[in-house]
Amino acid sequence: MKSEQSIAIMKALADKSRLAIVNSLLDQPQYAEEIAKRHGLAASTVSFHLRKLEQAGLISTRREQYYLVVKLNQEIFNTTLKQIISVPAEGKELQDARIDLYRRKVLESFFRNGMLEKLPTQHKKRLIVLEQFALRFEHLRRYSESEVTGLITPLFDDYCTVRRLLVDERLINREGSTYWRGKELEAPAKQLEVAKGPFNVKTESDKRAEMKRLYKENSPGMGVYQIRNKVNGKIYVDSSKNLDGTRNSRLFQLRMGTIVFNPQLQSDVREFGAENFEFEVLAVLDQPEPGESVDRLLIALLLHWQEKLQPFGERGYNSLKGFERALSQLPGRSA
């Protein structure tokens, strides 16, 4: 079916009266006068609608003495909607060529000497750029967060933003601090159940090492995150002992507009809308060694990022006084 005929069919059916006429013709052919009486239309109006339907090939007419007999073109009505809207092969090839040309132009505009100068603000252009980062990931291979940084930084300095966007756009997958491209791999805990061999007997040391590894891989990720206002760039930086849980909780609070932990942030969410705020993990805390204080390590990591990003005053939603007070209480540091 040619595209011109497809368009004619869609236009012909884009009218309430013509749809009603076609529906009544599904049962049997009818006289034009009968159609007029059935639908309460003037003869001239019916004549106009029948002409449109016939031009589209949906009906055919014939004369029987003084009467016009109208019937459906069954062949057309046996055609699926998919067949009607399908683009001919040559048209698809032309479209693909145009898409490829558009992609090349986008990449040439934003990349210079192999480096990304800036991220596009337009969503469709940003996706084209992000795909170049996603292609650097080997299919199904798992990467640590530092390895992901190593893949991104040769092309763009702001690896945190690119990493977050890759996950948000589902170009790569994330589980805790592990990243991969493609279909999800078997869970780490299941991978560890594979035996070394029928004649290998695990020693107590092996068992302890395996238990420690399982604990590290399955414990909730701890670290520092930020909530960023995409309109004015202001950020809120905090820490969490369960980043995934906190992500879900904070995103839910943003959608509901109930940011009880920060009145200023709540005010901006109500003004700009939840869709203009994003959650991003800035750093993941390594599992502490025995005897180390998780709370102290997490506070130190948080203060490091607050000192680096300065999310105070016009730049953010954090309290400068609270930061200075916590900094002064950190061993070996002063405000």
Secondary structure, 3 states (H helix, E strand, C coil): CCHHHHHHHHHHHCCHHHHHHHHHHCCCCEEHHHHHHHHCCCHHHHHHHHHHHHHCCCEEEEEECCEEEEEECHHHHCCCHHHHHCCCHHHHHHHHHHHHHHHHHHHHHHEECCEECCCCCCHHHHHHHHHHHHCCCCECCCEEHHHHHHHHCCCCCCHHHHHHHHHHCCCCEEECCEEEECCCCCCHHHHCCCCCCCCCCCCHHHHHHHHHHHHHHHCCCCEEEEEEECCCCCEEEEEECCHHHHHHHHHHHHHHCCCCCCHHHHHHHHHHCHHHEEEEEEEECCCCCCCCCHHHHHHHHHHHHHHHHCCEHHHECECHHHHHHHHHHCCCCCC
